[in-house]
Amino acid sequence: QVQLQESGPGLVKPSGTLSLICDVSGDSISGSSWWSWVRQPPGKGLEWIGEIYHSGNTNYNPSLKNRVTMSVDKSNNQVSLKLTSVTAADTAVYYCARVARSGAYYGMDVWGQGTTVTVSS
Amino acid sequence: DIQMTQSPSSLSASVGDRITITCRASQSVTTYLNWFQQKPGRAPNLLIYAASSLQSGVPSRFSGSGSGTDFTLTISSLQPEDFATYYCQQTYKTPQTFGLGTTVDIK
């Protein structure tokens, strides 16, 4: 079955760059799905960060302004997330998810287990 | 951004109860509305997409309805494994946005 696994440093210093990788197995990132990132601050709700297609097309949350970059690594079947100039407000569990489509509709149907990132000096 | 407002923010219910959670969008999202279930320490799980379509593998006691700005998620007979937090999400406009969640706990 399709599995996603996030990985990356659990601790990032303020003003630094958060870098995460999502390993995809059981599906090709070069297929018809988009791949998204969602985060959840401790004790809070979900925030959509953005999504990427294997062509490199992206949609980002404007609230993250110019701090976010997503990319795909087709050879390793991975998706990556970079978030620059981090602050304590970026402390969260970060999830990657597959975006499945049914006609014009779509939803995040497979999720990774999430990885906790803490921003602290 | 489209604001998603869920009510109630929490509710207490018993096994076997029928419960309904409401989600209201700040503008029309037609039927671009999804529902997720999340249990503590776990990733969200897609229950309903396109406002009323049941995701594969999700029990039929879950149902969704609505269009435009007003939506509901109904659990027809609450089971022990259904005690969790539920989120609505609109995918009509970027950025996609979620409601703040409704926590269902045991009465």
Interface residues (C-beta under 8 A of the other chain):
Chain A: V38 G45 L46 E47 W48 G50 N59 Y60 N61 P62 S63 Y95 A97 S102 Y105 Y106 G107 M108 D109 W111 G112 Q113 G114
Chain B: D1 T31 Y32 N34 F36 Q38 R42 A43 P44 N45 L46 Y49 A50 S53 Q55 Y87 Q89 T91 T94 P95 Q96 T97 F98 G99 L100 G101
